[in-house]
């Protein structure tokens, strides 16, 4: 009886590990991250961000995860594209945003050369409510003439985020830190399969 229970447990563990591993492998390794507060800023803003390159399409997804009590709107995202990159088209699920390519003053961070913003400037302007509200997600798609050396990681690692219109009247600026979810899932799945294999070999070993 104990041996039957052990075999059943091992088989269940192997099925679970295979499902986890299969799910991790089916997810494209997009670069995913969260907003990170920097010294001198309010720390009120929070966000989730994903960068994906498929063919010549660069897709940036931003979600405003700031606490409801803080309010606020995500109004700008500045980043770097490699020198000479040509963007032939820009689309967005929020028509209040536009795209600018050139030297972008993204103080207190170093200048960037690409900007998605509601105002045409990293500092913002006009009405903050045109931006991404708390709990909202907006997708931006840029069509590149060629990849020109751009990668998901290189773009992601240069991201600077701007928030405005918090309930206290303040604003915030943040960088983004990666959270490698697919890689973590892959390691977990591999470890579980290894554990299941070890347990099964022990069951089969002669007493």
N, C-alpha and C positions, 0 to 999 in steps of 0.2 A: 504493500500500500504506500509507504513512504516514497519508494522508488517511483511509483506512478505519479504521485503528486509532484515530485521533483522534475520528472520529464515534462509534465504539463506546464509547470512554471517556466522551464527553460524554453519550451516551444513558444509560449506566450511572449516571453522576453524577446526572443528572436524576431517574432512578427512585429512587435512594437518597434524594435530597433530598425527593422527594414523600412517600416512606414516613416519613421523620423528621418532616416537617411534619404529615402526616396523623395520626401518632401523638401529636404534641404537642397538636394541636387537639382530639383525641378525649378527652384527659385533662382532667377538670375541674380548674380552678385552685384546688385545695385549698391551704391554707396549711400548708407543711411546714417543720419546723425541727429543731434539735438543742439539747440542753442546753448551757448556757454557764456555766463556772465563774465565781464572783465572788470578789473579795478577802475573805480571812478564812475561806474555806471549804476543805474538804479537797481538792476537785478529783477525788475518787475516782469520783463518779457520772457516768454518761453516758446519754443517751436520745435517741430519735427521737420526734417528735410530729407529728400531723396534726390539723387542725381543719377540719371540713366542715359547712356549713349547707345542707340541702336542704329546701325548704318551711319547716316549723316545727320540723324535727328538727336538733338540734345534736349532731354526732358527734365525739368526741375519741378519738384512738387513740394509745396510749403504748406504746413498746417500750423495755425496759431494755437498753441496749447497753454497760453497764459491763464492763470487762475481767473475765474469769472469775476471775483472781487476786485481784481486789478483792472479789468477791462482792457482797453488799448487795441490798436490795430497795427498789423505788420505792413509797413508802407514801402519798404525798399530792400533789395538784395543786390549787393555789389560783389563782383567776382572777377577773376582774371581768365581771359582766353589767350592762347599763344599769339605772339606777334604775327600779323598778317592774316589772321583768321577772318574769313568773310561770312557774314550771316545774311542769307538770302531771304529768310522769312521768319516772322515771329507771330505766334498765336498764344492766346491766354483764355482761361475760363472766366477771368474777371477783366472786362474790357476797360476798367479804369487804369490798368497797368500798361506802360509802354516800355520799349527797349531802347537803350542808348549805348553806342559803341564809341569809345574815345577815352580821354583821361578823366577819371572820376575821382573827385575829392571825397574820400570816405573816412575823413578824420573822425575819431582818433587813430584809425588804422591807416596804413600806407595806401596810396592811391591804387585804385583798381582800373581796369579798362573796359568793363562791361557793367551795365546797370539795368535792373528791372525795377521800376518805381512808379508810383502814382503821380509824381510831380516832375520827373525828369532830373531830380537831384537826390543824392543820398540823404541830405538833411531833411528832406520832405518839405511840405508846404501845402497850402490850400486846405482841404478837408481831410483829416485823418480817417474818417469813416469810409473813404473810398478804398481803403486798404483791406486786409484780411482780418476779419473780426475773430474774436475768441471762439474756438471750435470749428472755424471754417478752414477749408482746404482749397488751394488754387493751383492749377497746373499750367506751367509755361513750357512751350515747345519752340526751340530755335532750330531752323534748318541751316546747316553749315554747308558751304560750297565743297569743303573737304574737311576731314578731321584735323589736318594740319598739326598733328602732335598732341591735340587735346585728349585728355583721359578723364574718366569720371572722378578719379582721385585728385587730379591736379586742379580741376574746377572746384570740387567740393572743399579742398583744403584752403582755398582762397576766399571762401564765402564770408561776407560781413552783412549782418542783418540789422535793420532799423525798425524800431517801434515808436509810435506816437499815440497821443490821445488817451493816456491812462486816466482812470477816474480821479486821480489826484492832480491831473493836469500835466504830469511829467512825461518823459520819453525814455527810451533805452536803446543801447547799441550792443550787439553781441556777435561773437564768432560762433562757429559750429564745430562740434566734436563728433567724430564718426563712432557709430555703434555697429560693429560687424556681425549682425544677426545671422546671416546665412552661414558664415564660417563657423560660428559657435554651434549652430545646429548640426553642421557636418561633423564636427569633432565629437559632439554628444552621440550622434548616431553610430560613428565608428567605435567609440568606447563601449556602447551597449552591445554591439555585435561581437566585439572581442570578449566581453564578459560572458555573453551567452555561449560562445564557442568554448570557452574555458570550462564553464559549468557542465556542458554536454560531454566534453572529453573525460571529465572526472567521473561522470555517471557510467561511461562505457569502460573505464579502466577496470581491470580484473581485481577482485578483492583478495 
